[in-house]
Amino acid sequence: MPHPTSTTTPIDPASTASSSPSSAAPGGPGDAMAGLPWEELVTTALLGTDRRPPAGMSGDGPDGTASALLDAAALHTVRRRAGLLPAAALPRPVPAPDDPRPPLPEPARNRLTQLLADRAAGSGGRRGAAPDLTELIPQWLATANEHGYRAPDSALPALLDAARARTDLRPQTLEFAGPRGLWLAGLNPEWKFALRGASGSALLPSPQDTEAVRKLWEEGLFAERIALLGLVRAHDADAARALLATTWKTERAEDRLMFVDSLRTGLSGADEEFLEEALADRSRNVRATAAELLSALPGSALAGRMAERALTCVSPGLTGDKPFVAVEAPHECDEAMQRDGVVALPPSGRGERSWWLGQLVEASPLSVWPARFGGRGPAEIVALPVADGWGEELHAAWCRAAVRQREAVWARALLGSPSTPPSNGPGTASLAERSKLLAVLPPAERASWVADFVAAHGLSEAFQLLGVCPVPWARPLGRAVVDALDIARDAGSYPWSFSGVMGLAERCLDPAEADRLEVLTTTPAEPADASPGANGYWSEAFQRLVSTLRLRATMDDELSGRPAG
């Protein structure tokens, strides 16, 4: 509805000054300051009148100057408000699009309201045995999306606020919010993040509508453009590259970086020509990202060039009848290497030659090494001793290559047996790198490997590894974790030493395990050498675990429409 037209009569500054304190009287310090620009008053207020005295002021002391500053600011405020003109009415927004998905069952709708209210209220202080509702939001959203429900209109603002605060919630929230949530996000600048993930939404044109795609690509906001690029790429990768090429040379460096990184999804050999051209980009970050993507394509020309260099550095050796790996790291990083993505300057604490070697090996196709080492397989190659102390650097580079190229055979070889201590393993001792290697394996094998690792080494080094296992955890993995927690309790330690793993267990254990875990909620007698009160805290932690699992089961029933059991 248009705003009614009206006129505003400016307020006479003199009438305001007459009601101000003496500092604002004619000829006083406030009157002198009243002529200063508003921006000057703001700067003086931020810095302090003692550090930045107002222009033309002197003598009245710090208190008088500060009072005069406030009086002048009050006078300026009245003038600014009085001088505002009525704004022209904006056109009404287009109506919200329809969402044909079925509504939530009433119990599930009430549960969503409870979860979002708990998030907004915050969770401070000790949790006790009560479940942490905020941490259950991602799982609730995932299950709701599996059932194909639409979000209640009244919950959309709270859902978008939650996704704005937590980036991990965004993909599931946007799927659940659907076209109406994206429509609403377009009306509030604080929710513009939603447009980045708006692929296929009602806010984006159909990929077949070439004129609408071109117009949005040339005129849209960056978030809209990158969402559009993802949408077109999912429909027609060639058309997406052609669209990107139309404006590539005029884009800002930071935008080119995001656009080239978007090619990571659905990367294929058809992207090689575009990425090769990006190796000559003005931006170092764009060049580095293009080189990384090309090295993930084992058949690319860049991967071949990197392999040629790496093969001159790593070769089989023989001392008597014992084979080993000989390493001769590069002595320089020439322009051709830098063009192919090798960063010449190493981080602090790294030697240049080892830095260059690692980059060459991780960018080389893993398929070149069996032939280089006489037909040996990955496990045999990794088991060979490496001369002159280069083993850690070489194995770490092979780990990065296995992750980049998604090579499960190499990942399996570099992980080794789960019963072997990480420091003695065939690959890297870094748990972060091991978790990345695990993510390359099939889900069932991943869970089995981590279950055996927990059984052999306990939980002190397992947190990152557990984070890459599929949810809900497979029964052997879940039982290995619970057994390890029970062993930690028997050892007399406090449960908060394992709070991260306990939190994962609350979210990742199969809810069907709740009844079996009931026995752990009791408080056994404490041994004489146990930490005071530790068993009581463990009992509370296990009560929270069991109550959370039962709540998750109830949430699943509510979302499936089954009556609560």
C-alpha positions in Angstrom: 0.0 0.0 0.0 1.5 3.4 -1.0 2.6 5.7 1.8 0.3 8.7 2.2 1.9 11.9 1.1 2.6 14.4 3.8 4.7 17.5 4.4 7.1 18.0 7.3 7.7 21.4 8.9 11.3 21.7 9.9 11.9 22.5 13.6 13.5 25.8 14.3 16.9 25.1 15.8 16.7 28.2 17.9 13.6 26.9 19.8 15.6 23.7 20.6 18.6 25.7 21.7 16.5 27.7 24.1 15.6 24.6 26.1 19.2 23.2 26.1 21.6 23.7 29.0 23.8 26.8 29.2 26.5 25.2 27.2 24.2 25.4 24.1 23.2 29.0 24.7 24.1 31.6 22.0 27.8 32.3 22.1 28.5 29.3 24.3 30.6 26.3 23.4 27.6 24.3 22.3 26.6 27.0 19.9 30.1 26.9 18.5 29.9 23.2 18.0 26.5 23.3 16.4 28.1 24.5 13.2 30.4 21.5 13.0 29.4 18.7 10.5 27.7 15.6 12.0 30.6 13.4 10.9 33.0 15.6 12.8 30.9 15.3 16.0 30.8 11.5 15.7 34.6 11.2 15.2 35.2 13.4 18.3 32.7 11.3 20.4 34.4 8.1 19.3 38.0 9.3 20.0 37.2 11.4 23.1 37.3 15.2 23.5 40.6 15.0 25.3 42.3 13.2 22.3 40.5 15.1 19.6 39.1 18.5 20.8 36.4 19.9 18.5 37.6 22.5 16.1 37.4 26.0 17.5 36.9 24.9 21.1 39.2 25.9 23.9 39.2 26.7 27.6 36.1 25.3 29.1 37.8 22.2 30.5 37.0 18.5 29.5 33.7 18.4 31.3 32.4 21.5 29.6 33.6 20.4 26.2 32.0 17.0 26.6 28.7 18.5 27.6 28.8 20.9 24.7 29.5 18.0 22.4 26.4 16.1 23.6 24.3 19.3 23.3 25.5 19.8 19.7 24.8 16.2 18.9 21.2 16.5 20.3 20.7 19.6 18.2 22.0 17.9 15.0 19.8 14.9 15.7 16.6 17.0 15.8 17.7 18.8 12.6 18.4 15.5 10.8 15.0 14.1 11.9 13.1 17.2 11.0 14.7 17.3 7.6 13.6 13.8 6.5 11.3 13.7 3.6 8.6 11.0 3.1 10.0 8.1 1.1 8.3 7.0 -2.1 6.3 3.8 -1.6 8.0 0.7 -2.8 6.1 -1.8 -5.0 4.6 -4.8 -3.2 6.7 -7.9 -3.4 5.5 -10.7 -5.6 3.4 -13.2 -3.7 5.2 -16.1 -2.1 5.3 -19.2 -4.3 3.3 -22.3 -3.5 5.0 -25.2 -1.8 3.2 -28.5 -2.8 5.0 -30.6 -0.2 2.9 -32.1 2.6 2.7 -30.3 6.0 4.4 -31.5 9.1 2.4 -33.8 11.5 1.2 -31.7 14.4 3.6 -33.4 17.0 6.6 -32.8 14.7 5.5 -29.2 14.2 5.4 -28.7 18.0 8.8 -30.3 18.3 10.3 -27.9 15.8 9.0 -25.0 17.7 10.6 -26.4 20.9 14.0 -27.0 19.2 14.1 -23.5 17.7 13.0 -21.8 21.0 15.8 -23.6 22.8 18.3 -22.4 20.3 17.1 -18.8 20.6 17.2 -19.0 24.4 20.8 -20.2 24.3 22.2 -23.0 26.5 24.3 -21.7 29.3 25.4 -23.5 32.5 25.5 -27.1 33.3 23.3 -29.4 31.2 22.7 -32.1 33.8 20.9 -35.1 32.4 18.7 -33.1 30.0 19.3 -33.5 26.2 20.9 -30.6 24.3 18.0 -29.8 22.0 20.1 -27.4 19.9 22.4 -30.1 18.8 19.4 -32.2 17.6 18.3 -29.6 15.1 20.5 -31.0 12.2 19.2 -34.5 12.6 15.6 -33.4 12.9 16.0 -31.4 9.7 17.6 -34.3 7.9 14.8 -36.6 8.8 12.1 -34.1 7.9 13.7 -33.7 4.5 13.8 -37.4 4.0 10.0 -37.5 4.5 9.6 -34.5 2.1 7.8 -32.2 4.5 7.4 -28.5 4.0 8.3 -26.0 6.7 5.5 -24.2 8.5 5.3 -20.6 7.3 5.4 -19.3 10.9 8.7 -21.1 11.5 10.6 -19.7 8.5 12.1 -16.6 10.2 13.4 -18.7 13.1 14.8 -21.3 10.7 16.6 -18.7 8.6 18.0 -17.0 11.8 19.3 -20.4 12.9 20.9 -21.0 9.5 22.5 -17.6 9.5 24.1 -18.3 12.9 25.2 -21.8 12.0 26.6 -22.5 8.6 26.4 -26.3 9.1 22.6 -25.9 9.2 22.2 -24.1 5.9 21.9 -26.9 3.3 19.3 -28.8 5.3 17.5 -25.6 6.4 17.2 -24.3 2.8 15.9 -27.6 1.6 13.3 -27.7 4.3 12.4 -24.0 3.9 11.8 -24.6 0.2 10.7 -21.9 -2.2 8.8 -19.9 0.4 11.9 -19.7 2.6 14.0 -18.4 -0.3 11.3 -15.9 -1.2 11.4 -14.6 2.3 15.2 -14.5 2.4 15.1 -12.3 -0.7 13.3 -9.6 1.4 15.7 -9.5 4.3 19.4 -8.6 3.7 20.4 -10.6 6.7 19.2 -13.8 5.0 21.0 -13.2 1.7 23.2 -16.1 2.4 20.3 -18.3 1.4 20.6 -17.2 -2.2 24.0 -18.8 -2.5 22.5 -22.2 -2.0 19.3 -21.5 -3.9 20.0 -23.9 -6.8 16.7 -24.8 -8.4 14.7 -22.4 -6.3 11.8 -20.2 -7.5 14.2 -17.2 -7.2 16.4 -18.5 -10.1 15.3 -18.8 -13.7 15.0 -22.1 -15.5 18.3 -23.2 -17.0 16.6 -23.5 -20.3 15.5 -19.8 -20.3 18.8 -18.5 -21.8 17.7 -14.9 -21.8 16.7 -14.8 -18.1 19.9 -16.7 -17.3 22.0 -14.1 -19.2 20.2 -11.2 -17.6 20.6 -12.5 -14.0 24.3 -13.4 -14.7 25.1 -9.9 -15.9 23.0 -8.0 -13.4 22.5 -10.2 -10.3 24.2 -10.0 -6.9 27.2 -12.2 -6.4 25.3 -14.8 -4.3 22.6 -15.0 -7.0 25.2 -15.4 -9.7 27.1 -18.2 -8.0 23.8 -20.0 -7.3 22.8 -19.5 -10.9 26.2 -20.9 -12.1 25.7 -24.0 -9.9 22.1 -24.5 -11.3 23.2 -24.2 -14.9 26.2 -26.5 -14.3 24.0 -29.2 -12.8 21.9 -29.0 -15.9 24.5 -28.5 -18.6 28.2 -28.2 -17.6 29.2 -26.9 -21.1 26.6 -24.1 -20.9 27.9 -23.2 -17.4 31.5 -22.8 -18.6 30.3 -20.8 -21.6 28.3 -18.5 -19.3 31.4 -18.1 -17.0 33.6 -17.3 -20.0 31.4 -14.4 -21.1 32.4 -12.2 -18.2 35.5 -14.0 -16.9 38.0 -11.3 -17.8 36.0 -8.5 -16.2 35.3 -10.3 -12.9 37.0 -9.3 -9.6 39.8 -11.6 -8.4 37.9 -12.8 -5.4 34.8 -13.5 -7.5 36.9 -15.4 -10.1 38.3 -17.6 -7.2 34.8 -18.5 -6.1 33.6 -19.2 -9.6 36.6 -21.5 -10.5 36.2 -23.3 -7.2 32.5 -24.0 -8.1 33.9 -26.3 -10.8 34.9 -28.7 -8.1 31.4 -30.1 -8.1 31.0 -32.4 -11.1 34.7 -31.8 -12.1 35.5 -33.7 -15.4 37.9 -33.8 -18.2 35.7 -31.4 -20.1 36.8 -28.6 -17.7 40.5 -29.0 -18.5 40.7 -26.4 -21.2 39.1 -23.7 -19.1 41.3 -24.6 -16.1 44.5 -24.6 -18.2 43.7 -21.1 -19.3 43.1 -20.1 -15.6 46.7 -21.2 -14.8 47.7 -17.8 -16.4 45.2 -15.8 -14.3 46.4 -12.6 -12.7 45.4 -13.9 -9.2 47.7 -16.3 -7.5 44.8 -17.9 -5.6 42.9 -18.5 -8.8 46.0 -20.1 -10.4 46.5 -22.3 -7.3 42.9 -23.5 -7.3 42.9 -24.2 -11.0 46.1 -26.2 -10.6 44.6 -28.2 -7.7 41.5 -29.1 -9.7 43.6 -30.1 -12.7 45.7 -32.4 -10.5 42.5 -34.1 -9.4 42.1 -35.1 -13.0 44.7 -37.9 -13.4 44.5 -37.7 -17.2 45.0 -33.9 -17.5 48.1 -32.4 -19.1 49.0 -30.7 -15.8 48.9 -34.0 -14.0 51.2 -35.5 -16.6 53.7 -32.6 -16.3 53.7 -32.9 -12.5 54.3 -36.7 -12.8 57.3 -36.2 -15.0 58.8 -33.9 -12.4 57.9 -36.2 -9.5 59.4 -39.3 -11.2 62.8 -37.6 -11.5 62.7 -37.0 -7.7 61.4 -40.4 -6.4 62.9 -43.6 -7.7 63.6 -47.2 -6.6 66.9 -48.0 -4.9 68.6 -51.2 -4.0 71.1 -51.9 -1.2 72.2 -55.5 -1.5 68.9 -57.4 -1.9 66.8 -54.9 0.0 64.8 -52.4 -2.1 64.1 -48.9 -0.8 62.8 -45.5 -2.0 65.4 -43.0 -3.1 64.5 -39.3 -3.0 66.2 -36.4 -4.6 64.1 -33.3 -3.9 64.0 -30.4 -6.5 66.8 -27.9 -6.2 64.8 -25.0 -7.7 61.2 -24.0 -8.4 61.3 -22.6 -11.9 58.6 -20.6 -13.7 57.0 -23.6 -15.3 56.5 -25.3 -11.9 55.0 -22.1 -10.5 52.6 -21.8 -13.4 51.5 -25.3 -12.7 50.6 -24.4 -9.2 53.8 -25.0 -7.2 54.1 -22.4 -4.5 57.7 -21.3 -4.4 57.8 -19.8 -0.9 57.5 -22.4 1.9 55.7 -21.7 5.1 57.7 -20.8 8.2 59.7 -23.7 9.5 59.6 -25.7 6.2 62.6 -26.3 4.0 62.2 -25.2 0.3 63.2 -28.5 -1.2 60.8 -30.6 0.9 58.0 -28.1 0.3 58.5 -28.4 -3.5 58.7 -32.2 -3.4 55.5 -32.5 -1.5 53.6 -30.4 -4.0 55.0 -32.3 -6.9 54.1 -35.7 -5.5 50.6 -34.8 -4.3 49.7 -33.4 -7.7 50.9 -36.5 -9.6 48.6 -39.3 -10.6 49.0 -42.2 -8.1 48.8 -44.6 -11.1 52.4 -43.8 -12.1 54.0 -45.3 -9.0 53.3 -49.0 -9.5 55.2 -48.9 -12.8 58.0 -46.9 -11.3 58.5 -49.5 -8.6 58.5 -52.6 -10.7 54.8 -53.5 -10.6 54.4 -53.3 -6.8 51.0 -52.4 -5.5 50.3 -49.4 -3.2 50.6 -51.4 0.0 54.0 -52.8 -1.1 55.2 -49.3 -2.2 54.2 -47.7 1.1 55.9 -50.4 3.1 59.3 -49.7 1.4 61.8 -47.9 3.6 62.6 -44.3 2.4 66.2 -43.2 2.4 67.7 -40.1 4.0 64.7 -39.3 6.2 62.3 -38.3 3.4 59.7 -40.9 4.4 57.4 -38.6 6.4 57.3 -36.0 3.7 56.7 -38.5 0.9 54.0 -40.5 2.7 52.2 -37.3 3.7 52.2 -36.2 0.0 50.8 -39.6 -1.1 48.1 -39.2 1.5 47.1 -35.8 0.1 47.1 -37.3 -3.4 44.9 -40.2 -2.4 42.4 -37.8 -0.9 42.4 -35.5 -3.9 42.1 -38.3 -6.4 39.7 -40.4 -4.3 41.9 -43.5 -4.6 40.5 -46.0 -2.1 43.3 -48.6 -2.7 46.0 -46.1 -1.8 43.9 -44.7 1.2 43.6 -48.3 2.5 47.4 -48.8 2.1 48.3 -45.5 3.8 46.0 -46.1 6.7 47.4 -49.6 7.4 46.0 -51.8 10.2 43.7 -50.0 12.8 45.6 -51.9 15.5 48.9 -50.3 14.6 49.6 -47.1 16.6 49.4 -44.0 14.4 53.0 -43.1 15.0 54.1 -46.5 13.6 51.7 -46.6 10.7 52.6 -46.7 7.0 51.2 -43.3 6.2 51.0 -40.2 8.3 50.5 -40.0 12.1 48.3 -36.9 11.6 44.7 -37.8 12.7 43.4 -35.0 10.5 45.0 -36.5 7.5 43.9 -40.0 8.6 40.3 -38.8 8.8 40.5 -37.5 5.3 41.8 -40.9 4.1 39.0 -42.6 5.9 36.5 -40.5 4.0 37.7 -42.0 0.8 36.7 -45.5 1.9 33.2 -47.0 1.5 31.0 -46.1 4.5 30.8 -49.7 6.0 34.6 -50.2 5.8 35.1 -46.8 7.3 33.0 -47.6 10.4 34.6 -51.0 10.8 38.1 -49.6 10.6 37.3 -46.9 13.3 35.6 -49.5 15.5 38.8 -51.6 15.5 40.9 -48.5 16.1 38.8 -47.6 19.2 39.0 -51.1 20.5 42.8 -51.1 20.2 43.6 -47.5 21.3 40.6 -46.1 23.2 39.0 -42.8 22.6 41.8 -40.3 23.2 42.8 -40.1 19.5 39.5 -41.2 18.0 37.4 -38.0 17.9 38.3 -36.8 14.4 38.0 -40.3 13.1 34.5 -40.8 14.5 33.4 -37.5 12.8 33.7 -39.1 9.3 31.7 -42.2 10.1 28.2 -42.6 8.6 25.3 -41.9 11.0 23.7 -43.6 12.8 26.9 -45.5 13.7 26.9 -49.2 12.8 26.4 -51.5 15.8 30.0 -52.6 16.1 31.3 -49.0 16.1 28.6 -47.8 18.6 29.4 -50.7 21.0 33.1 -50.0 20.7 32.6 -46.4 21.6 30.3 -47.2 24.6 32.7 -49.9 25.8 35.6 -47.4 25.7 33.6 -44.9 27.6 32.7 -47.5 30.2 36.4 -48.4 30.5 37.3 -44.7 31.0 34.7 -44.6 33.8 36.2 -47.6 35.5 39.7 -46.0 35.2 38.4 -43.2 37.6 38.7 -40.2 35.2 36.1 -37.5 34.9 33.6 -37.6 32.0 34.3 -34.1 30.7 37.6 -35.4 29.4 35.5 -37.3 26.9 32.7 -34.7 26.5 33.4 -34.4 22.7 33.0 -38.1 22.1 30.0 -38.3 24.5 28.3 -35.5 22.4 29.0 -37.4 19.2 27.5 -40.5 20.8 24.3 -38.6 21.7 23.9 -37.6 18.0 25.3 -40.6 16.2 24.5 -43.8 18.2 21.5 -45.8 17.0 18.5 -44.8 19.1 17.7 -48.5 19.4 20.7 -48.9 21.8 19.0 -46.8 24.5 17.6 -49.8 26.5 20.8 -51.7 26.4 22.7 -48.7 27.8 20.2 -48.2 30.7 22.5 -50.2 33.0 25.2 -47.6 32.6 23.1 -44.9 34.2 23.5 -46.3 37.7 26.2 -45.0 40.1 28.6 -47.7 41.1 30.7 -47.5 44.2 33.9 -45.5 43.6 37.3 -47.2 44.0 39.6 -45.7 46.6 41.9 -44.3 43.9 39.1 -42.8 41.7 38.6 -39.0 41.3 36.1 -37.7 43.9 32.6 -37.8 42.6 33.6 -39.0 39.1 31.1 -41.9 39.0 28.3 -39.6 39.9 29.2 -37.4 36.9 29.5 -40.4 34.7 26.1 -41.6 35.7 24.6 -38.2 34.8 26.4 -38.3 31.4 25.1 -41.7 30.6 21.6 -40.6 31.7 21.8 -37.7 29.3 23.0 -40.2 26.6 20.1 -42.5 27.1 17.5 -39.7 27.3 18.9 -38.1 24.1 18.6 -41.4 22.3 15.0 -41.9 23.4 14.2 -38.4 22.4 15.7 -39.0 19.0 13.5 -42.1 18.7 10.5 -40.1 19.6 11.4 -37.4 17.1 11.6 -40.1 14.4 8.2 -41.4 15.3 6.7 -37.9 15.2 8.1 -37.2 11.8 7.0 -40.6 10.4 3.4 -40.1 11.8 3.7 -43.1 14.1 2.0 -42.8 17.5 4.5 -42.3 20.3 5.4 -45.6 21.9 
